[in-house]
Amino acid sequence: MDDLVIGSRRAVLPDGERPATVSVRDGRVSAIGPYTGTGIDLGDVALLPGLVDTHVHVNEPGRTEWEGFATATRAAAAGGVTALVDMPLNALPPTVDPAALAAKREAAEGACAVDVGFWGGAVPGNLASLRALHDLGVFGFKCFTSDSGVPEFPPLTEAQMRAAFREIASFGGLVIVHAEDPASLTAPSGGGYAEFLASRPASAERLAVEQVVRLAEETGVRAHILHLSAADCLDVLAKAQADGLPVTAETCPHYLTLCVDDAHSPAHKCCPPIRDAANRDLLWQGLASGVISCVVTDHSPCTPELKRGDFATAWGGISSLQLGLPAVWTAARARGHSLHDVVRWMSEGPAALAGVPGKGGIVVGNDADLVAFAADATFTVDPAALHHRHPVTPYEGRTLTGVVQATWLRGALATGAPAGRLLSRPDAS
């Protein structure tokens, strides 16, 4: 007997959107058949696979006052995200050696409402730890080309990047890069958004992306550009991909839905920055063409105190883990994109990038991670309804389309209670 049967006239499957009934047994999708209206009948409410967010800063242990596994994963479940991969900063210690990974796992164990995996970090001095972290199951390695914002996670020089890329390539690993050229960044000349934006120009991203592409070609490493904000980089990436280099890129909901005209408070500050509307349009073109393969949140929270002040002094990070799906869908549907497109960008693409097992689509044998999504319903963003630790958001007061009505994790209704598992690469020792 099946444990769960869910039907929808709008089931979003790998081959498109169609009426279907999904059966679940022992936490996995056991069958996909015609829509019958039996079991849980969603009717015209869409049935999506759980989203996979490969760019989340949980910050626990060490900066749990910024965010923690319990609060972040409750927000994820409420937003239709059933698996996330935690960044190696801004926790203390950062995830740059096996002992730090063990501390991360200990903090997360028994606290997570959704499934959680971990990235490792590549920083000066930890070259000898990269293979050990890989063997322990991290999904890849993050590095910075410029200041990370926290002293315990310094950037790599070009020579250090080359060495790290070569080492990671030797065991078939993945490197993910915050790409901004440090020589092109300046201190803001004032506290307004215009001065902040001028301090981190699009040329800084382009120069760093060009560097990553060169080093990927030289070393053979698989490389991924994080949180692409500058459309000026798209031609560089398109050429690299056309040349057969294993270089991919992601962007984020805030770069696709907001622009410089919206940036009226430090809640909108992030690095790299939100740019103008013309740039935003080009990012959408990059998604449509496949040059950008993923949309992930870069959920990077902090305490409210660190978000006060002006654009020169406030912490740069946007909290959107619970709102990523409706934010992207609101803009995507207005541009003629389908729910199938959004699922490809926010579930299938991130799962494939990191190799997260059993995730990314409603497929027989995959985990039964499912989302009931009322795609035509609207709501106004109320910070009091958000589950991440500090409800600061640039989406406050905005009307978004698409309501997550329910999320199932391996066939069980996700209530926000701890039910998640800790994930590792399936080939890890």
N, C-alpha and C positions, 0 to 999 in steps of 0.2 A: 504494500500500500504506500502511496505517496504521502509525505508529511505535509505538503502544501501544494495547492494548485491555484494559480493566479492567471486571470485572463484579462486582456485589454484589446480594444479595437485599434489601439495605437501602440503596439509593442515595437520597440526599436531594437532590431536585430542586426547582426553584422551585414546582412544583405539589404537592409532598408527597413522602413516602417510599414507594418502590416498587422492585421488582426491575428492574434495568436493566444494560445494557452501554454503557460510554462508550468511544468511539474517539477517538484523538488523532492529529493529523497536523500537522507543522511547529509544534509547541508549543501548538496550539489544539485545543479540542474540535471534532471534525469530524462526529460523529454520536452520537446517543443512541438505542439500540434496546432490544429485549427482552433480558432476562437469558438468556444462553445457556451460561454456565459456561466460555466459551473465554477465551483470553488469560490474564491474571492474574485468577484466580477468588478473590475475597475471601469467598465464601460468605455467612455471616451477619455478618461484619464489615462495619460501615457504611462507605459511601463518601460523604464530605462534600466540599463545595468548600473550598478553602483559606480560612482565616479572614483577615479584614482588621482590623488593629488600628490605629486612627487616633489613639491616645493613648499614645505611647511616648517616654520621655526617654532618648536614647542618650548625650548629654553629650559627645560627641566632635565637634570638637577642644576642647581646653582643660581638660576635666575627665574625660579618658579613664581616669584611675585610678578613677573612679566606675563607668563603663561605656563600652563602645566598640562600633563597628559590627560587628566580627567576633564578639564574644561575644554581643551582644544578638540578632543575627540567627541565630546558631546556636541560641540558646534558642527563638527564634520558630519555626524549622523543626522543632525537636523537639516543639513544642507545637501544630503544625498551622497556624501562622500563616505565610502565604506573601506577605503584603504588609503593610507598616507605614508609618505617616506619623510622622515624627520631630518632636517639639516644638521650638520655637525657643529654649528654655532647657532645661537649664542649661549648655549649651556656652559656650565663650569663643572668639570673640565670639558673642553671641546673634544669631539670624537676623533682624536688623531692617533690613538694607540689602543691596544686591546683592553687595557685597564679602564680607559674612558668609555669604551663601548660596553663593557660589563656594567659600569655605573649607570649608563643610559638604560640598559635592559632592566636593571634592578629597579630603577625609578618607574619604568613603564609597566612592569609586570603587575597584572591585576588591577590596573588603573584605567584601561583604555576601552572606550565604547565602540571603537572600530579597530580594524587591523592596522598595525604599525610596523614599518621597517625603518632602516637607518642608512643614511649616507655616512661615509667616512670623510675625513678631511686630508688634504695635502697642503702642508705648511712647511716652512723652512725647518730642517732638522728631523723630519719624521720619515724620510725616504725608506729607512729600514723597516718601518712598521706597516707599509702599504700592503705588502703581500699577506702579512698576518691578518690584517683587517679584512682583506678580500677573502681569505680562507675561512674567516669567522662569519661571513655572510652579508657584509655591507653591500649595497647595490651599486656603489661606485664612489668616486672621490671628488669632493668640491675643492676648488681653489679660487683665489682672487688674484687679479692682476694689479689691483689697487687696494688702498686701505679698506679693511672690512668694517670698520667702525668699532671694533673691539680689539684690545691689544693682544689678547691671547690667541688670535687667529690672524697672523700677519700674512701679507701677500707674498707671492713668489716672484722672484726676478725671472727674466727670460731664461737664463741658464738653469735656474732651479726648476722652472716649468719643463724645460727640455728633459732634464733628468727624471722628473716625476712622470712625464708622459711616456718616456721610454720604459720606465719600470712598470707602469700600469699596462702598457701595451704588451709587455712580456708575459703577462698572465691573462690577457684578453679582457682587461677591465675597461670601465667607462670613466671618463673624466668630465666633470660638469664645471663650467667656468663662469664666474662673474667677470664680465669682460668690459672694462673701462680702462683706457690708457692713463696711467697716473700722471704723466707729464702734461696731459691736456686738461687736467682738473685743477681748479683754483678755489680759493676761499671765496664765498659769496661777498660781494661788495656792499650788501645791505640785507635787510631782513625780509624783503618781499619775495614773491614767487619769481618775478622776472629775473632778479639777481641770482636766485638759486638755480634757475634753469640755465642761465648763461654760464654758471660755474661748472656745469656738467654737459658740455655740448655733444651733439650727435657724433661729431668727429672723434670724440674720445671712445665711443663704442666701436666705431668703424675701425680705428687703428688697432684696438685690442682684438676684434674679431679677425682681422687680417693676420695678426700674430698667431692666434689659435689655429687658423687654417694652415699657415706655414708649418707650424710645429706638428700638427696632425699629419700633414703630408710627409714630413721628415721622419716621424717616429712610428707612424702607422696606428696610433692610438685612436680609439673611438671617442669623439669629443662632442659635447653638447653645450650650446650657448644658453645661459640662463636669462630669464626675464628680459627678452629683447624689447627695448623701447624705441630704438632709432631705426626707422625704415631705410635710412641710408645704408644699412648693412645688408639689405635683402639681396642686392646683386652679387655681393661677395659670397654669400651663402649659396645662392642659386648656382653660381659658377662652380663652387667647391662640390656641390652635390652632382652637378652635371659631369664633373671630372671623375666622379666615382669615389670621392673622399667620404669617409664615414663621419660627417659633420652634420648635426641637426640643431634645431633651435626651438625654443618655446617663447610664448609671450603670456601676459597676465590679464585678468579681467579689467584692471584699472587702466591699462594702456589701450584697451579696446572700447571702453565705455566712457572714459573721462578725457578731458583735454585741458589745456592751459586755462581756458576760460572758467573751468569749474574749480580751480585750485584757490580757494578762498581761506583755507585754514591749514595748520600743520597736519591735520588728519589726512591731507592729500600728499604729504611729503614722502617720497620714496626714492631709492637710488638703484638704477638710473631713473630720471624723472619722467613724469607724465609730460608729453609734448603737445604740439598743436593739432588741430582737427585734420589738417591735410596729412600729417604724419600718421594719424590714427587710421585714416582711410587706406593708406598704403599698407599698414599692418594687416588690415582685413584682406587686402589683395594677396599679401604673402601667405595668409592662412588658406585662402581659396585655392592658391596655386600649389600648396603643399610644401613650400619652402619652410614655413613654420609648421611644425607637426603637432604641437601640444599647447594647451592652455591650462595653466596651473596658477594657484593663487599667490604664491610668495607671501603667505600669511606670516607677517613679521610684527608681532605685537610688542608692546612695552607698557609700562605704567602710565597712567594719565599725566603724571608730573613731567615725564620725559616728552610728552607730546605738546606741552605748553610752550609759550614763548613765540618765536618767529621761525621763518623758514631757514634761517642761518643756524639756529641753535637746537631746534627740535629733533628728536629721533626720526630717522628716515625709515619708515616701514608702514605697510597698510595691512589692516586686519580684515579679511574677507572670506574666511574659510566657509562660513555658513551661507554666504551670499553669492559665491562665484557662479553657481549654476543659473539662478534667475538673472543675475546681472548680464552674463554672456548671452543667455537666451533672449533677453529683451532687445539687445542690440542686434543679435544674429537674425532674428525673425524680421526685424525692420529692414534688413539688408537682403532679404530673400533666401537666407539659409534655412536648412531644415533641422529638426531635432536629431536626425541621423548625423548631420555634420557636427553638431555640438557634442554628441556622444563620441564621435571619432576623435575630436580634439581633447576632450576632458576625461575620457575613460580608456578607450582603446589605445590612443597615442601614448599617454603617460605609462600605461601598463607595459606596452611594448618597449618603450625607451629603457625603463629600468629592469625589465624582465621580472615583473611582480607576478608570482605564480597564481594561476586560477582566477585572475581578474581581467577586466577590460571588455567584457561582452557577455551577452546572454547566449551561452554556448553550452551544449550538453557536455558535462564533465567539469565545467567551471564552477567555482563557488556560487551559490545562489544569493548573490548580492544584487538586490533589486530595489528600485525606487518608483513609487507612485507619484507622478508629476502632473499636476493640473496645469497644462501648458498655456491655457487661455485665461487663467485666473490672475488677478493683480493684487498687489499689496503695497503698502507704504512702509518703508524701513523704519522700524522703531528700535532704537538701541536697547531698550528694556527687554526685547524679545530675543536678544542675541546671547549665545551661551559661552563665547570665549571670555576669558577672565575679566578683561576690561572692555566694555562695550563702546569703544571709540571706532568710528567708521566714517569714511568719506561719503558713504551712501545714505547717511541719515536724512530722512525726509523724502528720499527719492521714491517714486512709484515704479515698481518692477513687475514684470510679467513672468508668471510661472511660480507655482507654490508646491513645495515638497510636502505631500500629504502623509507619506509613510516611507520608511527605509527598512529593508530586511537585510540582515547580515547572516550569510550562510543559512537562509531560510527562516531565521528567527527575527521577529520584529525588534528593531533597534529602539530601545527606550531611553538611551543615554546612560544606562547602567553598564558597569564593566562586563564586556562580553567579547572584546577583541583579542586577537592573538598577535604575538610578535612574529614578524616575517623575516625570513632570510632568503637569499638567492637559492634556488632549488639545487644548484650544483655545489653549494658550500659544503665544506667538510664538517 
